[in-house]
Amino acid sequence: MIIKAFLFDLDGVLTDTSELHFLAWKRLAEEEGILFTREDNEALRGVSRRESLNLLLKGRQVSEEQAREMMERKNSYYVELVRQMTPANLLPGALEMIEEIRRLGLKQAIVSSSKNAWLVLERLQIGEFFDAVIDGNSSARSKPYPDLFLLAAQAVGVNPGNCLVVEDAQAGVEAAHAAGMKALGLGPRERVGAAELVFPSLESHSANEVITFFEGL
C-alpha cells in the first residue's frame, strides 16, 4: 500500500475529548435520573450524537422533540468544557506526527463524527495542518458507515486505497475498511478491532514508521 493521505479521527486520537464527552453526558443523565457510568461511556466511542443518546436512554422512549432538546443540552455542556481547552490538550506524539506528515508532503484530513471538530481544532491551534475537515455537520451517514471517509478522500483528491485511517474506535476501523482503506488503531486491540496496525498511542512513533509498515502489505 502506498500512503498518500492520513485521515485522522479527532477525539481520542489527537486529543482526548472523551473525558469531556463523558462529563457532559453524565450531567445530562443525572438530570434525567439515569445511571451513566464510565463503562457505559465506552459504548459511545465513535458513534453519532443521536445514537449516543439512544444508548444513554437504555430503552427509555422519548419524542423526537425531547431527543433534540437533550442533544442540544448535552452539546452545550460539552462546548462549555471545550472552550477551556488549549494546545496543552494535544495527546503525546500528535503534534510531532502531523508536523512530520506535512514535511513529507502528504495530505491529511480530520474525519470526526463530532459537530464541534472546528472548535476543538481552533482551541488546539492545529487547523492549519489539515487539507480538509469532514465532521458531524455533514449530511453523510456517520461511522461505522464509510461515507465520512469517502468524503475526506474526495476532498483531499486521493484514491481511497491510498488513504490510511487513524482511529481509536472499532466503529471507525469498520468504516475505514468499508471505504476500502486500511487502519492504524490507537489503544487496546479489543477496542480497535481489526486495525492492521495497533499502537497504544502516537507517542514515540513516526509517520515514516507507519508508512514503512503499510508499504509491506
PyMOL commands that set and color helices and strands:
alter all, ss='L'
color gray80, all
select helices_A, chain A and resi 18-31+38-42+49-57+64-82+87-89+94-103+117-124+127-129+147-156+160-162+170-178+189-192+207-215
alter helices_A, ss='H'
color red, helices_A
select strands_A, chain A and resi 5-8+107-111+132-134+163-167+182-186+197-199
alter strands_A, ss='S'
color yellow, strands_A
deselect
rebuild
show_as cartoon
